[in-house]
């Protein structure tokens, strides 16, 4: 600790002395010349040759009383060649010539405090301007110009090392990629938390020409891919590495875009969670693995939401999913203008019953009318659907029947015949063409089997019959619905 304090003292001293000045005090007769000196803390006082005088530091009260009592401060002896004194605190130093103090030979040194120079950025226009800095240390960082419109236009995860991605410049300017990069998370990482793991700058001097693509490929890819590549990178995804196209300077450590001061322009996957084998795209499971993805032609900029870009089906996705090793689109990006020649038109005529509805895209219709819906087709152009809907005044009906029949009988519902106990559903079309849903709860009365055990001397009554001896008996009784209900009785008499 002493060594550290000593070094710190040396540094502070060096800081003071590098900006200090030297002030000289000589003697002239019975006076010091000058007798009052104002200095900054860290300046040096040089006393010239003293001859028959001396210069001795005293307290203020001693100095005021023209006394000569030494206070332990600086002391330059009588007849010496003088010497040097550096003030160590901001205060007033009093001194006298002891032999001639009563003659008024005395002086003062006023030491003012100064601030320790603070290096930093002193330009208020810089991003890292420091209001506390007093010395510019060339560390100023200035805002980057607005980013250009770049986005991922193609991505391929093929067999072996046949992997690449391309970015597209949709502007009429040549774009310098100095401040652009791609930042990724490795699939084996355990810190999927919305923060990148690796920041990769594009090659020095890389540019994208107007309406052209820039391709990053694995250095061991197929020669067909290598012929189109602008940059090689050996850690391209196996389908489960989240990657973002970013604009800005790499932070000193991995942080999110707000804290890091960079901008996310587009996504392939994300940095939020391990997707397993890969991310679903256009309704295809793990489509970022063993597939080639091509951005649809109407897409003109990146999307900061991978969920939105990937979509849930081929209509709502911004990507077309091709088979593995399909590189027919490498090296260029198709842009399109959808017009009457590329849009598709579909006409639907439908009739429904009152109370029902139809769904067209995200729209639901339940009343008579002509409707138009515009959906995004597979090729990225509009699919215009005209629906002519007629709603019948007759509603679909739902009927529930509870029926009980005699054993051996049956019922007919539409074209169905039922003769066993159970619940049955039939859909019939009424005269207006609407569905009638008929639910039949059928009960069939079947023979009854009874078993009794009674004591000797007792009896049982079944219908109009009385039985008091062991045996099997059969009685026919008319039920409440007019059916013959046959009752079989098995009677056992206990002997007492």
Beta strands, then each sheet from edge to edge (+ up, - down):
strand 1: 22-28
strand 2: 31-33
strand 3: 36-40
strand 4: 44-47
strand 5: 55-58
strand 6: 75-76
strand 7: 83-86
strand 8: 92-96
strand 9: 106-112
strand 10: 119-120
strand 11: 135-136
strand 12: 150-157
strand 13: 163-169
strand 14: 175-176
strand 15: 180-185
strand 16: 198-201
strand 17: 207-208
strand 18: 213-217
strand 19: 231-232
strand 20: 242-247
strand 21: 263-268
strand 22: 292-295
strand 23: 319-322
strand 24: 344-354
strand 25: 358-360
strand 26: 363-365
strand 27: 369-376
strand 28: 382-395
strand 29: 397-406
strand 30: 411-413
strand 31: 416-418
strand 32: 422-429
strand 33: 435-445
strand 34: 448-455
strand 35: 460-462
strand 36: 465-467
strand 37: 471-478
strand 38: 484-494
sheet 1: 2+ 1- 4- 7+
sheet 2: 3+ 9+ 8- 5+ 6-
sheet 3: 10+ 11+
sheet 4: 19+ 18+ 13- 12+ 22- 23+
sheet 5: 14+ 17-
sheet 6: 16+ 15- 20+ 21-
sheet 7: 24+ 28+ 27-
sheet 8: 25+ 26-
sheet 9: 29+ 33+ 32-
sheet 10: 30+ 31-
sheet 11: 34+ 38+ 37-
sheet 12: 35+ 36-
end
